[in-house]
Amino acid sequence: MTIFARRSFPATEVELRVSHELKIKRVYEKPEKNDGKRILVDRLWPRGLTKEKAKVDLWLKDIAPSTELRKWFGHDPRKWRSFRGRYQTELKHHADQLELLKSKAKKGPVTLIYGARDQEHNEAVVLKEFLERTSKQ
């Protein structure tokens, strides 16, 4: 993930480029040291896992899709395109949490943790793409 931070100095403006890895991973996969900060991005706590076993550093449940959107999607791949668009619209209303994620990524590797079985059609995929795209702007 590449993030640009703009810093102003008296007579000049310097653009700092910080690059750290942003990954996604199922919460049920074994935690690894190279995961960096493990941030759960689900609205609901994953079934059958204790906080100790999940090794979650931060739980951002409010950045997850709304309950209505989550229930509507139901992890149906046929609804994927529409889900992505709707979730991206919701994400625009969570600037504070997006900035928090970006600031964590500036400091080191971040792994967005999710509970869904489908590794291609879940909110972490959309969130990762959204963060990467908006960090380049």
C-alpha positions in Angstrom: 0.0 0.0 0.0 1.3 3.4 -0.9 0.2 6.4 1.2 1.1 10.0 0.5 1.4 12.4 3.4 1.7 16.1 2.7 3.7 18.2 5.1 4.1 22.0 4.8 7.3 23.7 5.7 8.0 27.5 5.7 9.0 28.0 2.1 8.4 24.6 0.6 6.1 21.6 0.5 7.5 18.1 0.8 5.6 15.0 -0.2 6.5 11.9 1.8 5.9 8.5 0.3 5.4 5.7 2.8 5.0 2.2 1.5 3.9 -0.7 3.7 2.1 -4.0 3.0 -1.7 -4.1 3.3 -3.1 -7.7 3.3 -6.4 -9.4 4.0 -6.8 -12.7 5.8 -9.5 -14.9 7.3 -9.6 -14.6 11.1 -9.6 -18.4 11.3 -6.1 -18.6 9.6 -3.1 -18.9 11.9 -1.8 -15.5 13.0 1.8 -14.8 11.8 4.4 -12.2 12.9 4.4 -10.6 9.4 0.7 -9.9 9.7 1.6 -6.6 11.5 -1.4 -5.0 13.0 -4.4 -7.3 12.7 -7.5 -5.3 12.3 -10.9 -7.0 12.3 -13.3 -5.3 9.8 -16.5 -7.4 10.5 -19.5 -6.0 12.3 -20.0 -9.2 14.2 -17.4 -11.1 16.2 -16.4 -14.3 14.4 -18.1 -17.5 15.7 -16.2 -19.8 17.9 -13.1 -17.6 18.5 -11.9 -16.1 21.7 -10.1 -12.7 21.6 -6.9 -14.4 22.6 -7.1 -17.0 19.8 -8.0 -14.4 17.1 -5.1 -12.2 18.1 -6.9 -9.1 16.9 -5.2 -5.8 17.7 -8.1 -3.6 16.8 -11.8 -4.2 16.0 -13.3 -1.6 13.6 -16.9 -2.9 13.5 -18.3 0.5 12.4 -16.3 0.4 9.2 -17.9 -2.9 8.2 -20.9 -2.9 5.9 -24.2 -1.8 7.5 -26.4 -4.6 8.9 -28.9 -3.9 6.1 -26.2 -4.2 3.4 -24.6 -7.3 5.0 -28.0 -9.1 5.2 -28.9 -8.1 1.6 -25.6 -9.3 0.2 -25.6 -12.6 2.1 -22.3 -13.4 0.3 -24.1 -14.1 -2.9 -21.5 -13.7 -5.7 -24.3 -12.6 -8.1 -24.7 -9.5 -6.0 -21.0 -8.8 -5.7 -20.8 -5.8 -8.2 -23.7 -4.1 -6.6 -22.4 -4.8 -3.1 -19.0 -3.3 -3.9 -20.6 -0.1 -5.1 -22.9 0.2 -2.1 -20.2 -0.6 0.4 -17.9 2.0 -1.2 -20.6 4.6 -0.8 -20.9 3.6 2.9 -17.1 3.9 3.3 -17.2 7.5 2.3 -19.1 8.2 5.5 -16.3 6.7 7.7 -13.5 9.2 7.0 -12.2 9.0 10.6 -11.8 5.2 10.6 -10.3 5.3 7.1 -7.7 7.8 8.3 -7.0 5.6 11.3 -6.3 2.6 9.0 -4.1 4.7 6.7 -2.2 6.0 9.7 -1.6 2.4 10.9 -0.4 1.5 7.5 2.1 4.3 7.5 3.7 2.8 10.6 4.0 -0.8 9.4 2.2 -3.8 7.8 -1.5 -4.1 8.4 -3.7 -7.1 7.8 -7.5 -6.6 7.5 -9.1 -9.6 9.2 -12.5 -11.0 8.2 -14.6 -14.0 9.0 -16.4 -14.8 5.7 -15.7 -18.2 4.0 -15.6 -16.6 0.5 -12.1 -15.2 0.1 -12.9 -13.3 -3.1 -16.3 -11.8 -2.2 -16.1 -10.1 1.2 -15.9 -6.6 2.7 -12.1 -6.8 3.4 -11.5 -7.1 -0.4 -13.5 -4.0 -1.0 -12.0 -2.1 1.9 -8.4 -2.9 0.8 -9.1 -1.8 -2.8 -10.8 1.4 -1.5 -7.8 2.2 0.8 -5.3 1.6 -2.0 -7.2 3.7 -4.5 -7.9 6.7 -2.1 -4.3 6.7 -0.8 -3.1 7.5 -4.3 -5.3 10.6 -4.6 
